[in-house]
Amino acid sequence: MGERFLQNHDAGGSLLNGLLARSDARDRLGALQRPPMPAPVQLDRDPPDPALLRDQPPRLWLRAGGLPWRREADGITYVAADPARFAQFARSLPAGMRPARILRADRETIRAAIARCCRASLSAAAERRVPALFSCRHLGGPGIGWRVGLIAVSAAVGSLAAFGPGTVLALVCLVALVMMSGITFLKLAGLIAEMTSRPVSDSVRSRTHSLPIISVLVPLYDEPAIATRLLSRLQRIRYPRDRLDIVLVLEEDDARTHSALEGTRLPPWIRVVDVPAIGTLRTKPRALNYALDFCEGEIIGIWDAEDAPEPDQLMRVAERFATAPPDVACVQGVLDYYNARANWMARCFTIEYAGWFRVILPGLARMGLVIPLGGTTLFMRRGALEEMGGWDAHNVTEDADLGVRIARFGYRTVVISSTTFEEANCRPWPWVKQRSRWLKGFMTTYIVHMRAPVRLLRELGWLRFLGVQAFFAGTLSQFLFAPILWTYWAVLLGYGHPLGSLLPGWAMAGVTGLFLLSELVNLSLGVIAARRCGRVSLTPWVLTLPFYYPLGVIAAYKAAWELLRAPFYWDKTRHGVSPEDESPTSA
């Protein structure tokens, strides 16, 4: 039997070898009879006809992966990275734009040709991608209506103060307390919601779905010191390389960062997109808008230059999107700091952000409230992002603005526990400059979305509408009115208060108790946050937070002044100050 099996096996093998030989011979014969595949078109040497490119929006050609090249006697010749795929897209073109033939060209060559020929229109679109209703670009125009209104209100308050200073003081104190109460109860509600809810697992499970292509935008500007360190961190990301599209977004005239990257050989899944140096606007959201059209992914993410994301972060993001309902448009990760031990400011910064990203934001998400996003480690469904118009190029806190628009368009944000480690800004004046930019962005975002408050209420509903008021108005007022609020420390220390003669004793006790509750909420949040982020050793430093937050007062008044004088000015934060990455699990 064994002999017969070997004979049959040998016979079958001979038969199979013969079939393969004949098949190989037919393939060779067919290859000789078929015309050779034409060489790719070299668009840098033989560029496309600009008039043909202008017949359709440049972003359409970028998404299709091809472009019209020549108009010839029998029709238009196109070039595409994938001619078969482009042929399917071409069926949707107007009759006069249908292709006569489709030639092949390298994808990067096609992108570069479109960028060269359409730089002006792509740049203009990046600045005005968001509809005017949702943009703050009107703040810098010739119209001064909102400035006149602000000056009129200030003049009215000044006039009242001249005739009745006690009344004005009482009104200002009342407004400050109401605003402080809003942000305090928002924090308290988020804290309770997060502490009493069952944790949602976002760990990577066995996949029953295909992984999506994820494009991650990494905007860089004047970052020569951080560029090489960034590339080594990106190499640690565990995600299939054929599904990964990392886009380094550089300003065209940023010679220092270009020079730092010139000597580095980038892998195929990391590429550079240069934003044209056209116009006077130079902001991160403008750069993101420009680069968005050059992305390949169906999920769009953002990392900052100094970021060190956990290696499995993209796997967890893909898992969360795969299991989330369609109305979840955004996944926000957690931000933490790898230089928490640098100094006192770094410790306080770490406690502050741990409270926000590990307690408050997850709690707000569980309650279905509006989530002011972080500027990094956020991931969006591309379709939803494009529907909303991308980022407001004029808003210096584009992340918080996008968080409000997500809710206004009927979408939701979820928070996952995957962490990205950053460099804490731990020097006083750079901290003030960074925080002033954030607060100026909060001011512009609030002005934009409260431009039509009835419409905002209708789109958000009462609960989320009040949440927006509590967050934006509360955050801004607690810094702008901080000198007024500090006077209540005098009462806690046994001294009198200017309102003591204007309010009955029970009212004054209630007001002081409200102030004390706010301080206790902040301290409790800091203690819980230190434990949540695995840095229990930071707990004693929570008691020093009342000496940390006053820096925000300087930042708030700087932000208010810039809002009047230079609303779109981007006060850049310098990265790469901490010489070495520290352990993220100790402080």
C-alpha positions in Angstrom: 0.0 0.0 0.0 2.8 2.3 0.9 4.5 1.5 -2.5 1.2 2.2 -4.4 0.8 5.6 -2.5 4.3 6.6 -3.5 3.7 5.6 -7.1 0.4 7.6 -7.2 2.1 10.5 -5.5 4.9 10.5 -8.0 2.4 10.2 -10.8 0.4 13.1 -9.5 3.5 15.1 -8.9 4.6 14.5 -12.5 1.2 15.5 -13.8 1.2 18.6 -11.7 4.7 19.6 -12.8 3.6 19.1 -16.4 0.6 21.3 -16.0 2.7 24.0 -14.3 5.3 23.8 -17.0 2.6 24.2 -19.8 1.0 27.1 -17.8 4.3 28.8 -17.4 5.0 28.4 -21.1 1.6 30.0 -21.9 2.4 32.9 -19.6 5.7 33.5 -21.3 4.1 33.4 -24.7 1.4 35.8 -23.6 3.9 38.1 -22.1 5.7 38.2 -25.5 2.5 38.9 -27.4 1.2 41.6 -25.0 2.6 45.1 -25.4 4.9 46.1 -22.5 3.4 48.2 -19.7 4.2 51.8 -20.4 6.6 53.6 -18.0 5.0 55.9 -15.4 4.4 59.4 -16.5 7.0 61.8 -15.0 4.8 64.7 -13.9 7.8 66.7 -12.6 9.2 66.8 -16.2 5.9 66.8 -18.1 3.4 68.7 -15.8 -0.4 68.5 -16.3 -2.4 71.2 -18.0 -3.4 73.7 -15.2 -6.7 74.6 -17.0 -7.9 71.0 -16.8 -7.0 70.8 -13.1 -9.1 73.8 -12.4 -12.3 72.2 -13.8 -12.8 70.4 -10.5 -11.8 71.1 -6.9 -8.2 70.0 -6.2 -9.3 68.0 -3.2 -11.4 65.8 -5.5 -8.3 64.9 -7.5 -6.3 64.2 -4.3 -9.0 61.9 -3.0 -9.3 60.1 -6.4 -5.5 59.6 -6.7 -5.3 60.9 -10.2 -5.5 64.0 -12.4 -6.3 65.2 -15.9 -3.1 65.5 -17.8 -3.7 66.3 -21.5 -6.6 67.2 -23.8 -6.1 65.4 -27.0 -8.1 64.8 -30.2 -10.0 61.8 -28.9 -10.6 63.2 -25.3 -8.7 63.7 -22.1 -5.8 61.6 -21.0 -5.5 61.1 -17.2 -2.8 59.8 -15.0 -3.5 57.8 -11.8 -1.7 55.7 -9.2 -4.3 53.0 -9.7 -5.8 53.3 -13.2 -8.5 50.6 -12.5 -9.7 52.3 -9.4 -9.6 55.7 -11.0 -11.7 54.4 -13.9 -14.5 53.6 -11.5 -14.3 57.2 -10.0 -14.2 58.7 -13.5 -17.8 57.5 -14.2 -19.0 60.2 -11.8 -17.3 63.0 -13.8 -19.2 65.3 -16.2 -19.6 63.9 -19.7 -17.0 66.4 -21.1 -14.4 65.2 -18.5 -14.6 61.4 -19.1 -11.2 59.9 -19.8 -10.1 58.7 -23.2 -7.2 56.8 -21.6 -5.6 56.5 -18.2 -1.9 56.3 -17.8 0.1 55.4 -14.7 2.0 57.7 -12.3 3.4 57.4 -8.9 1.0 58.6 -6.1 3.5 60.9 -4.5 4.3 62.4 -7.9 0.5 63.0 -8.5 0.2 64.7 -5.1 3.2 66.9 -5.7 1.9 68.0 -9.1 -1.5 68.9 -7.6 0.2 70.8 -4.8 2.3 72.8 -7.3 -0.5 73.6 -9.7 -3.2 74.4 -7.1 -1.2 75.9 -4.2 -3.2 79.1 -4.2 -6.6 77.5 -4.2 -5.6 74.8 -1.7 -4.2 77.4 0.7 -7.3 79.6 0.4 -9.6 76.6 1.0 -7.5 75.7 4.1 -8.2 79.1 5.6 -11.9 79.2 5.0 -12.9 75.5 5.1 -15.2 76.0 8.1 -18.5 77.8 7.2 -18.6 81.4 8.3 -21.3 80.7 10.9 -18.9 78.5 12.8 -15.7 80.5 12.2 -14.1 83.3 14.3 -12.5 84.9 11.2 -15.0 87.8 11.4 -13.2 88.9 14.7 -10.2 90.2 12.7 -12.1 91.9 9.9 -12.8 95.6 9.5 -16.1 95.3 11.4 -15.8 96.4 15.0 -19.4 95.7 16.2 -18.4 93.3 18.9 -15.6 95.6 20.0 -18.0 98.5 20.2 -20.4 96.4 22.3 -17.6 95.4 24.7 -16.5 99.0 25.1 -20.1 100.1 25.7 -20.6 97.5 28.4 -17.3 98.5 30.1 -18.3 102.2 29.9 -21.6 101.4 31.5 -20.0 99.5 34.3 -17.5 102.3 34.8 -20.3 104.9 35.0 -22.2 102.9 37.6 -19.0 102.5 39.6 -18.6 106.2 39.7 -22.0 106.8 41.2 -22.6 103.6 43.2 -19.3 101.7 43.8 -20.9 99.4 46.4 -23.7 98.4 44.1 -21.2 97.6 41.2 -19.0 95.6 43.6 -22.0 93.6 44.7 -23.0 92.9 41.1 -19.4 91.9 40.1 -19.2 89.6 43.1 -22.5 88.1 42.2 -21.5 87.4 38.6 -18.2 86.0 39.7 -19.9 83.6 42.1 -22.5 82.5 39.6 -19.8 81.7 37.0 -17.6 80.0 39.6 -20.6 77.9 40.7 -21.1 76.8 37.1 -17.7 75.4 36.6 -17.6 74.0 40.1 -20.8 72.0 39.7 -19.7 70.9 36.2 -16.5 69.5 37.7 -18.4 67.9 40.5 -21.0 66.3 38.2 -18.2 64.9 36.0 -16.3 63.6 39.0 -19.4 61.9 40.4 -20.4 60.5 37.0 -16.9 59.0 36.4 -16.5 57.6 40.0 -20.0 55.9 40.0 -20.0 54.5 36.5 -18.9 51.1 35.4 -15.6 51.3 33.5 -15.9 50.8 29.7 -13.2 48.5 28.4 -11.3 49.7 25.4 -8.6 47.0 25.3 -7.8 45.3 22.1 -9.8 42.1 21.6 -9.6 39.5 18.9 -10.7 41.2 15.7 -13.6 40.2 13.6 -13.3 43.3 11.4 -10.6 44.6 9.1 -8.4 47.4 10.3 -9.0 50.8 8.8 -6.3 53.0 7.3 -5.5 55.6 9.9 -3.8 58.9 8.9 -2.2 60.7 11.8 -1.3 64.4 11.2 1.8 65.6 13.1 2.1 69.4 12.7 5.7 70.7 13.1 6.9 74.3 13.1 10.4 75.3 14.1 11.0 72.0 15.8 14.6 71.0 14.9 15.3 69.7 18.4 12.3 67.5 18.6 12.1 66.1 15.1 14.6 63.2 15.5 13.2 62.2 18.9 9.7 62.2 17.4 10.6 59.8 14.6 12.1 57.3 17.1 8.8 57.4 19.1 6.7 56.8 15.9 8.7 53.7 15.2 7.3 52.1 18.4 3.7 52.3 17.1 2.2 48.8 16.8 -0.1 49.0 13.8 0.1 47.3 10.4 2.4 49.5 8.3 0.2 49.1 5.2 -2.7 50.5 7.2 -0.7 53.4 8.7 -0.3 56.9 7.1 1.8 59.3 9.3 1.9 62.8 7.8 4.5 65.3 9.1 2.9 68.7 8.4 5.6 71.3 7.8 5.4 74.9 6.8 7.1 75.4 3.4 9.5 78.0 4.7 10.4 76.2 8.0 14.1 75.8 7.0 15.2 74.6 10.5 12.8 71.6 10.7 13.4 70.7 7.1 17.1 70.7 7.7 16.7 68.5 10.7 14.7 65.9 8.7 16.9 66.0 5.5 19.4 63.5 6.8 16.7 61.1 8.0 15.4 58.4 5.7 11.7 58.2 6.3 9.9 54.8 6.0 7.2 54.5 3.4 4.4 55.0 6.0 5.8 58.4 7.1 5.8 61.3 4.6 6.0 65.1 4.6 3.4 67.6 3.4 4.5 71.2 3.0 2.0 73.9 3.7 2.5 76.8 1.2 3.8 80.1 2.8 0.9 82.1 1.3 -1.0 84.8 3.1 -0.5 86.2 6.7 -2.3 83.5 8.6 0.1 80.9 10.2 -1.8 78.6 12.6 -1.9 74.9 13.4 -5.5 74.4 12.3 -4.8 76.0 8.9 -1.9 73.5 8.4 -4.2 70.7 9.5 -6.9 71.7 7.0 -4.3 71.9 4.2 -2.9 68.4 5.0 -6.3 66.8 5.4 -6.8 66.6 1.6 -3.5 64.7 1.3 -4.5 62.0 3.8 -5.3 58.5 2.8 -7.1 57.3 5.9 -10.8 57.0 6.8 -9.8 57.9 10.4 -7.8 61.1 10.9 -5.8 61.6 14.1 -3.5 64.2 15.5 -0.3 64.0 17.5 1.9 66.9 18.6 5.6 67.2 17.9 6.6 66.2 21.5 4.1 63.4 21.9 5.0 59.8 23.0 1.8 57.8 22.4 1.5 54.3 23.9 2.5 51.7 21.2 -0.9 50.0 21.0 -2.9 53.3 20.8 -4.0 53.0 17.2 -5.1 49.4 17.7 -7.4 50.6 20.6 -8.7 53.5 18.5 -9.6 51.2 15.7 -11.3 48.8 18.1 -13.3 51.6 19.6 -14.5 52.9 16.3 -15.4 49.4 15.1 -17.6 48.8 18.1 -19.1 52.3 18.4 -22.4 53.5 16.9 -22.2 55.8 13.9 -22.9 58.9 15.9 -19.5 58.6 17.6 -17.4 60.8 15.4 -14.4 61.3 17.7 -12.3 59.3 20.1 -10.2 61.3 22.6 -7.2 59.8 24.3 -5.6 60.8 27.6 -2.7 63.3 27.9 -0.1 62.9 30.5 3.5 64.2 31.1 6.8 62.4 31.0 8.7 65.3 32.8 6.4 65.5 35.9 9.5 65.6 38.2 11.2 68.5 36.4 10.0 71.1 39.0 7.0 72.3 41.0 5.2 73.7 38.0 5.6 70.4 36.1 4.1 68.5 39.1 1.1 70.9 39.2 0.6 70.8 35.5 0.5 67.0 35.7 -2.1 67.0 38.5 -4.2 69.5 36.6 -4.3 67.5 33.4 -4.7 64.2 35.2 -7.9 65.6 36.8 -9.2 66.9 33.4 -8.4 63.9 31.2 -8.8 61.0 33.7 -11.8 62.2 35.7 -13.7 65.2 34.3 -13.7 64.5 30.5 -14.8 60.8 30.9 -17.5 61.9 33.3 -18.8 64.6 30.9 -18.8 62.0 28.1 -20.8 59.6 30.2 -23.4 62.3 30.8 -23.5 63.1 27.1 -22.3 66.7 27.5 -20.1 68.7 25.1 -16.5 67.6 25.3 -13.9 70.4 24.8 -11.2 68.3 23.0 -7.5 68.2 23.6 -5.3 69.5 20.8 -3.7 66.0 20.4 -4.5 62.3 20.6 -7.9 62.9 19.1 -9.2 60.7 16.2 -12.1 61.6 13.9 -14.1 59.7 11.4 -13.1 61.4 8.2 -16.6 61.8 6.8 -17.8 63.6 9.9 -14.7 65.8 10.0 -15.2 66.9 6.4 -18.9 67.4 6.9 -18.2 69.8 9.7 -15.6 71.7 7.6 -12.4 70.5 9.3 -10.8 73.0 11.7 -11.4 76.7 12.1 -8.1 78.0 10.7 -8.4 81.3 12.6 -9.1 79.8 16.1 -6.0 79.4 18.2 -7.8 76.8 20.3 -9.2 74.8 17.4 -9.7 71.7 19.5 -12.2 73.2 21.9 -14.1 74.7 19.0 -14.2 71.4 17.2 -15.6 69.7 20.3 -18.6 72.1 20.3 -19.2 71.6 16.6 -19.2 67.8 17.0 -22.2 68.2 19.4 -23.9 70.8 17.2 -23.8 68.4 14.2 -25.4 65.6 16.2 -22.3 63.6 16.9 -20.6 62.4 20.1 -17.1 62.1 21.5 -15.9 59.1 23.6 -12.8 59.1 25.8 -10.5 56.1 25.9 -7.8 55.3 28.5 -4.9 55.1 26.0 -2.3 57.7 27.0 0.0 60.0 25.1 2.9 61.4 27.1 3.9 65.0 26.4 6.4 67.5 27.8 4.8 69.7 30.6 5.4 73.4 30.1 7.2 74.1 33.3 8.7 77.6 33.0 6.6 80.5 34.2 6.5 82.9 31.2 6.2 80.1 28.5 3.4 78.7 30.7 1.6 82.1 30.7 2.0 82.4 26.9 0.6 78.9 26.3 -2.3 79.4 28.7 -3.1 82.8 27.3 -3.4 81.2 23.8 -5.8 78.6 25.2 -7.9 81.2 27.0 -8.0 83.4 24.0 -9.3 80.4 22.0 -11.9 79.8 24.7 -13.0 83.4 24.4 -13.3 83.3 20.6 -15.0 79.9 20.7 -17.6 81.2 23.1 -18.2 84.4 21.1 -18.7 82.3 17.9 -21.1 79.8 19.2 -23.1 82.3 21.3 -23.5 84.5 18.2 -26.9 82.8 17.7 -27.8 81.5 21.2 -31.3 80.3 20.3 -30.0 78.2 17.5 -27.3 76.8 19.7 -29.9 75.9 22.3 -32.0 74.2 19.7 -29.1 72.2 18.4 -27.7 71.1 21.8 -30.7 71.0 24.0 -30.9 72.5 27.5 -28.5 70.2 29.3 -25.6 70.5 26.8 -26.3 74.2 26.3 -25.9 74.8 30.1 -22.8 72.7 30.0 -21.3 74.9 27.4 -22.1 78.0 29.5 -20.6 76.4 32.6 -17.4 75.3 30.9 -16.5 78.3 28.8 -18.0 81.2 30.8 -17.0 79.5 34.1 -13.5 78.8 33.0 -12.9 82.3 31.7 -14.6 84.0 34.7 -12.7 82.1 37.3 -9.5 83.7 36.0 -10.8 87.1 35.0 -12.7 87.5 38.3 -10.0 85.7 40.4 -9.0 88.9 42.3 -12.6 89.4 43.4 -12.9 85.7 44.4 -9.7 85.8 46.4 -11.3 88.3 48.8 -13.3 85.4 50.3 -10.0 84.0 51.7 -10.2 87.0 54.0 -13.5 85.7 55.4 -12.1 82.2 55.9 -9.2 83.7 57.7 -11.5 85.6 60.1 -11.4 89.1 58.5 -14.2 91.2 57.1 -15.3 91.4 53.5 -16.5 94.4 51.4 -19.9 92.7 51.0 -20.3 92.2 54.7 -22.2 95.5 55.0 -24.4 94.8 52.0 -25.5 91.2 52.6 -27.2 89.7 55.6 -25.1 87.3 57.7 -26.8 84.1 56.3 -26.2 85.3 52.7 -22.5 86.1 53.4 -22.1 82.6 55.0 -23.6 81.0 52.0 -21.4 82.9 49.6 -18.3 82.0 51.6 -19.4 78.4 51.8 -19.8 78.2 48.0 -16.3 79.6 47.6 -15.0 77.0 50.1 -16.8 74.2 48.2 -15.1 75.2 45.0 -11.7 74.9 46.6 -12.5 71.6 48.1 -13.7 70.2 44.8 -10.4 71.3 43.1 -8.4 69.7 45.9 -10.4 66.4 45.9 -10.1 66.2 42.1 -6.3 66.6 42.4 -6.0 63.8 45.0 -8.2 61.4 42.9 -6.3 62.4 39.7 -2.9 61.7 41.2 -4.1 58.2 42.0 -5.7 57.6 38.7 -2.5 58.4 36.8 -0.4 56.2 39.0 1.5 59.0 40.6 0.5 58.8 44.3 3.7 60.6 45.2 2.1 63.8 43.7 -0.6 63.9 46.3 1.1 66.3 48.8 1.7 68.7 45.9 -2.1 69.0 45.5 -2.1 71.4 48.5 0.0 73.8 46.5 -2.4 74.2 43.6 -3.9 77.4 45.0 -0.5 79.0 44.4 -0.3 77.5 40.8 -3.6 78.8 39.4 -2.9 82.5 40.0 -0.6 82.4 37.0 -3.7 81.9 34.9 -4.9 85.4 35.9 -2.0 86.9 34.1 -2.7 84.6 31.1 -6.4 85.6 31.1 -5.7 89.3 30.9 -3.1 88.8 28.3 -5.6 86.8 26.3 -8.3 89.5 26.6 -5.9 92.1 25.4 -4.8 90.0 22.4 -8.4 89.2 21.6 -8.8 93.0 21.0 -5.5 93.6 19.3 -4.4 90.3 17.5 -7.2 87.6 17.7 -5.4 85.2 15.4 -1.8 85.6 16.7 -0.4 82.1 17.6 1.9 82.3 20.6 4.0 79.2 19.9 5.1 76.9 22.7 8.7 75.8 22.6 9.2 72.1 22.9 12.3 70.0 23.7 13.2 71.8 26.9 13.3 68.7 29.1 16.6 66.9 28.1 15.5 63.3 28.7 12.2 61.4 28.9 11.3 60.4 32.4 9.4 57.4 33.6 5.7 58.1 33.1 4.8 56.1 36.2 6.7 58.0 38.8 7.0 61.6 40.0 
